[in-house]
Amino acid sequence: MARKNMITCVYVSDDGISYLKRMDSRYQSQNDGGDPPVPLLGAVPATLTQVETLPNVPHDLKPRTLLVRTSDGTFTGRVDCFTAARYAAMTNGTAITFYDGQGTSHAGQVYGHEGERSKHKTDAS
């Protein structure tokens, strides 16, 4: 199994609540190539204050996920997306580098989306 360098980042739920969630630095470091660059998956490293005050993502909250694969379909994967804005921006066909369980990188693209889910979400009204 590949070694991972995990970074604690801020995940913003669909209802606007910020949580802490860890992400492999190889994903966190990817950006949209803009000026200034925007993290491709919306994963911004947490500040010390955020680490001390924000809760971890609850166990019953399943983060929004991008489904990715290589162009020939040989390798597929699932990657969490940390903000609703980046989730919407990652349309089908968007290029991304993803990694298999052995740590090998694969050039691929988004081919699907799975929205955020929770067993205990309540209406904010």
MARMAR-811773 format. One line per field, with one value per residue (C-alpha): x, y negated, z negated; residue number from 0. Coordinates in Angstrom, 1 decimal, always signed. Each point is the difference from the previous one (the first is absolute). Last residue first. Example, Ala and Ser with C-alpha at 12.3 -4.5 7.8 and 13.67 -1.06 7.14 Angstrom:
% residues 2
x: +13.7,-1.4
y: +1.1,+3.4
z: -7.1,-0.7
seq: 1,0
***
This chain:
% residues 125
x: -36.2,+3.4,-1.5,+1.7,+2.7,+0.1,+0.6,+2.5,+0.8,+2.2,-0.4,+1.5,+1.5,+1.1,+2.5,+2.8,+3.2,+3.2,+3.8,+1.0,+2.5,+1.3,-0.3,-0.6,-3.7,-0.5,+0.6,-1.8,+1.1,-3.0,-1.3,-3.6,-2.0,-3.2,-0.2,+2.2,-1.3,-3.1,+2.1,+2.4,-2.9,-1.5,+3.3,+2.3,-0.3,+0.8,+1.6,-1.2,+2.0,+0.2,+2.8,-0.3,-2.7,+1.9,+0.0,+0.9,-2.7,-1.5,-3.2,-0.2,-1.3,-2.1,+0.7,-1.9,-1.2,-1.0,+3.5,+0.1,+2.7,+2.5,-1.0,+1.5,+1.6,+3.7,+0.6,-1.7,+2.2,+3.2,-1.1,-1.6,+1.5,-2.4,-1.6,-2.2,+0.6,+2.1,+1.5,-0.2,+3.1,+0.3,+0.2,-1.6,+1.5,-3.0,+2.0,+1.5,+1.8,-2.9,-0.1,+3.6,-0.2,-2.4,-3.1,-1.1,-3.3,-0.8,-3.5,-1.7,-3.8,-1.5,-3.0,+1.7,+2.9,+3.3,+3.0,+3.1,+3.3,+2.3,+2.8,+0.9,+3.4,-0.8,+2.2,-1.0,-1.2
y: -26.5,+1.8,+3.4,+2.8,+2.4,+3.2,+2.8,-2.2,-0.2,-2.2,+0.4,+2.7,-1.2,+1.6,+0.3,-2.2,+0.4,+2.0,-0.1,+2.8,+0.0,+3.1,+0.0,+3.7,-0.5,-2.0,-3.7,-2.8,-2.8,-2.1,-1.3,-1.2,+2.2,-0.1,-3.3,-0.9,-3.6,+1.2,+1.9,-2.9,-2.3,+2.6,+0.1,+2.9,+2.5,+3.5,+2.2,+3.4,+2.2,+1.9,+1.6,+1.9,-2.3,-0.8,-3.8,+0.7,-0.3,-2.4,+0.0,-3.3,+0.2,-2.2,+1.0,+2.7,-1.5,+2.7,+0.2,-3.8,-2.0,-1.0,-3.0,-3.5,-1.8,+1.0,+1.1,-3.2,-2.2,+1.8,-0.7,+2.8,+0.8,-0.9,+2.8,-1.4,+3.0,-1.8,-2.4,-3.5,-1.4,-3.8,-0.1,+3.1,+3.5,+1.6,+1.4,+3.3,-0.2,+1.4,+3.2,+0.9,-1.3,+2.9,-1.5,-0.2,-1.5,-2.8,-1.5,-3.2,-0.3,-1.6,+2.3,+1.8,+0.7,-2.0,+2.3,-1.8,+1.8,+2.2,+1.2,+3.7,+1.0,+3.5,+3.0,+2.5,+3.5
z: -8.4,+0.0,+1.0,-1.8,+1.0,-2.0,+2.5,+2.0,+3.6,+2.2,+3.7,+2.2,+3.3,+3.2,+2.8,-1.3,+2.0,-0.1,-0.2,-2.3,-2.8,-1.6,-3.8,-0.4,-0.9,+3.2,+0.4,+1.8,+2.4,+1.1,+3.3,+0.2,+2.4,-2.1,-1.8,-3.0,-0.4,-1.8,-2.6,-0.2,-1.0,-2.4,-1.9,-1.2,+2.9,-1.0,+2.6,+1.3,+2.4,+3.2,+2.0,+3.3,+1.3,+3.2,-0.8,-3.6,-2.6,-2.5,-2.2,-1.9,-3.6,-2.3,-3.6,-1.8,-3.3,-2.6,-1.5,-0.6,+1.7,-2.7,-2.2,+0.5,-2.9,-0.5,+3.6,+1.2,-2.3,+1.3,+3.6,+2.1,+3.4,+2.9,+1.9,+2.7,+2.3,+2.6,-2.5,+1.7,+1.7,+0.1,+2.9,+1.3,+0.4,-1.7,-2.9,-1.2,-3.4,-2.0,+2.1,-0.5,-3.6,-0.9,-1.7,-3.6,-1.0,-2.4,+0.1,+1.2,+0.0,+3.1,+0.5,+2.9,-2.3,+0.1,-0.5,-1.5,+0.4,-2.2,+2.2,+0.6,+1.4,+1.3,+0.3,+2.6,-0.8
seq: 124,123,122,121,120,119,118,117,116,115,114,113,112,111,110,109,108,107,106,105,104,103,102,101,100,99,98,97,96,95,94,93,92,91,90,89,88,87,86,85,84,83,82,81,80,79,78,77,76,75,74,73,72,71,70,69,68,67,66,65,64,63,62,61,60,59,58,57,56,55,54,53,52,51,50,49,48,47,46,45,44,43,42,41,40,39,38,37,36,35,34,33,32,31,30,29,28,27,26,25,24,23,22,21,20,19,18,17,16,15,14,13,12,11,10,9,8,7,6,5,4,3,2,1,0
***
